[in-house]
Amino acid sequence: MRAKKGPPDFILFITTMALLGIGLVMVFSSSAVTSNIRYDDAYHFFKRQLYWAILGIMAMLVIMKINYSKLKDLALPLMLISLICLILVITPLGIEVNESNRWLGVGFLRFSPSELAKLGMIMFLARTMDQNLSSIRSFSKGVLPYLLLVALVGGLIMLQPDLGTAFAIAATVFFMLLAAGAKWSHLGAVFMAGIGAILAAIAVAPYRLERLVAFLNPWKYAGDEGYQTIQSLYALGSGGLFGMGLGRSRQKFFYLPEQHTDFIFAILGEELGFVGASLVLLLFLLFAWRGFRAAIKAPDTFGSLLAVGITLMIVFQALVNIAVVAGALPVTGITLPFISYGGSSLLFTLCGVGLLLNISRYCN
């Protein structure tokens, strides 16, 4: 690639840092009560998130400076490492948290292989689609191999179990195939296969069906499956236009479960109101604009597909998380990028942003 290198997208960088800053503030505000009770330290979760944020920013800045075309060779090894880690996490080596085996590591140094798999999948797909662009309109040669890969990766993630992440990866692959030029008829077959997989996942795990039923009428199941959705709606409703004030949430006092992870947006809406929640949504839309702009102006197909995949993964997760918190979708377990508590999620998300900023340097 001989495109002239320029400065990275300043708007994309500032948007990312704004979301990250809001996230750090909200992690502290939403987790202080829980941290103080569990660990006798109101800053426990905040300090861990700050550590990962600093590490992620350093990784982002390093990746931003390396010519992204030179990272092609890392796509296959990263994909293989992701698969190995996804297998290891469902063995006795996996660390169980909240009845799910989603972690590998020792003590404080632990990470979620599914977060690595997201980035690994996007890089691997961008490279292989770029190499086989002429056959992407063929189902057997262009679509089926990716469908099988999604089934493998998604199946391993489902065993953790983590339907939300598996769904996010599948959706990202679908739209990357669309961006690469796959036929609509083939994508229709992929979509139907995805619907079938979701129905099968619900059938083998009755609690998912209970969540779906509770989503349709949470008030009827207010004491169990509908409880989290109702408490989330209470939080959002209490926020009003300008919110109750930073740090003044009532729902974080053990009313709303996962208040600093999956449902942190509800606390944000309660404390900062409609105005604060709208600001976050606008920042994600701004992120989407700059990410897709980098994809359109990228000097090569690999960079374009890489930018599409990273942007889609981040924005799709954000929209699904916000929809769940607002009661518009069933509870899925998808976190809010940059804002929810979670070290490995934040680290790999910032690595992805580093790649986006890298690509933007060649969009002159």
Secondary structure, 3 states (H helix, E strand, C coil): CCCCCCCCCHHHHHHHHHHHHHHHHHHHHHHHHHHHHHHCCCCHHHHHHHHHHHHHHHHHHHHHHCCHHHHHHHHHHHHHHHHHHHHHHCCCCCEEECCEEEEEEECCEEECHHHHHHHHHHHHHHHHHHHCHHHCCCHHHHHHHHHHHHHHHHHHHHCCCCHHHHHHHHHHHHHHHHHHCCCHHHHHHHHHHHHHHHHHHHHHCHHHHHHHHHHHCHHHHCCCCCHHHHHHHHHHHHHCCCCCCCCCCCCCCCCCCCCCCCCHHHHHHHHHHHHHHHHHHHHHHHHHHHHHHHHHHCCCHHHHHHHHHHHHHHHHHHHHHHHHHCCCCCCCCCCCCCCCCCHHHHHHHHHHHHHHHHHHCCCC
